[in-house]
Amino acid sequence: MGKKGKKEKKGRGAEKTAAKMEKKVSKRSRKEEEDLEALIAHFQTLDAKKTQIVETLCPPPSPRLNASLSAHPEKDELILFGGEYFNGKKTFLYNELYTYNIRKGTWTKVEIPNPPPRRCAHQAVVVPQGGGQLWVFGGEFASPDGEQFYHYKDLWVLHLATKSWEQVRSAGGPSGRSGHRMVAWKRQLILFGGFHESTRDYIYYNDVYTFNLDTFTWTKLSPSGMGPTPRSGCQISVTAQGSIIIYGGYSKQRVKKDVDKGTLHSDMFLLKSEDGREGKWAWTRMHPSGAKPTPRSGFSVAMAPNHQTLLFGGVCDEEEEETLEGDFLNDLYFYDTARNRWFAGQLKEPKTEKRKRRRGRKGELRGSDEQAGEEPSPQEPLEVVRKVTTEDGTVITIKQVLPAPGVAGRPPSKDEDDDGAEEAGASLVAPCPRSSAMLAVKHGLLYVYGGMFEAGDRQFTLSDLYCLDLQKMDGWKALVEMDPDTQEWLEETDTEEEGDEVEDGDDDKEEEDTGEGSSEEGSVLMGPRAGEAILA
């Protein structure tokens, strides 16, 4: 009894501290938000000039991260909205809407009057009501120099049947934030966590809200039990039984003046509605088994068939006193909600390799003992290295490390040893390691679009699109490829003035290149980590 009482007091104390911090952050950030509100209002004035719906076939969207990618509930389409891009000098925010026709493999830009303001790190959820609706909440807008942030607390709905945006105004909703997570549950939206950041302060949240899609009302929940600590960028999903799963995420705290320490969370919680008690919810700590993902931030999540949650990529930052290095990932994990178990996804071996192995077996019997000590294990990863020279002369060495196909416990045949590297190099099509990518699942196919990775002081923002059959797991398909040589990167100059306006759309980006042809060489380690389990 005594211990339980102490926990409850500690929880209430944490709530009071969070409330004080939120008030402090709100006061300090109000001034900079007022400055950004003027810029947002300017862009909304430009958007208001659009009075007709215009749909235009177009090339693939420009590179971006922290956008939303959603599967249309009735059509064979993916819906891309918003996002951000940084070119080394300026931050660009988008409120563009694109659709990708899965059958035709074509992109269409859809211009609709009165869209939401430009934003990134928002959440978008599709529901089937009324011919399909895309609900969007929150997110952030950044100043051109990326130093100031405005966090939205608005709620919008895109009516897919009529192609019209509507802002839904309802009191009692969450405060302004980004990095939160939102999911559809019955006829409600459930929102958890996120963060709010100003120039000098920040706060992370662990509150839970529901939005009723029938009454258009917000409700703040007060679940019983010990729930997750405040965080952003976590995984949220719905189980087959109708409960909510929260996994992982990221938060940081100030350890001393101007020094922050980040935390990669890897815990899991279950949020369950109590039977027969309307509006009553309870938190329970979960302890899943299986091959768990390594701790990371910036991972992407989608719902896979059979009520499995899919986790892709991310970055594991190694923080030291004054440096921050990231190990970017492109591995795939599945969480089975019915079995409370993680599985590491691994692609099946190509059929051509299987046939070659059968042909080579007979001729190898005599020399198999000699080869066993010399040849690498079939599970030994294959390293593919290539160098890319960017526009400013920087040389980036890209290493892609992927497991070589084979059967565990048996050495490869001579034919495999001779030709394996060549064939593997040709067949190893996969999205490069990245964080903040956009995921969507349609008809059992996983789609991965965009995201970013870093090499030294440079950021590479992506615009490629890959597809994977989650039932066959027989290999990635590149639907839209991106040549790293075309990546724009402009270095800062001492004479550059701060506070330039954010450019309007893709076509207005500056073309000036201030690079001086240096040949700095960065290195990026690309590929899944060792020790992955096989998907069961």
Disulfide bonds with the S-S distance in Angstrom:
none
